[in-house]
Amino acid sequence: MKTGTKLALFVALFVLIGFPVIFTFISVMSDNWKYLLYSLPGSFTAGFIGLVVTLQHIKKERTIVGR
């Protein structure tokens, strides 16, 4: 796996998992749960799309190397 692909995988997972965790802490500290509720759809959408594209790219790299 190339360095760019590893970075893309890390970023996609961070957006998918890390952002909701960060906004959960912000919501707990501020006692305003709208921060979490408004961040979830965007984080999930961006993270999931990034993860799918990255996994397709990894799969493509493995088939090219396997030849």
Secondary structure as UniProt FT lines:
FT   HELIX           3..13
FT   HELIX           14..18
FT   HELIX           19..30
FT   HELIX           34..66
//
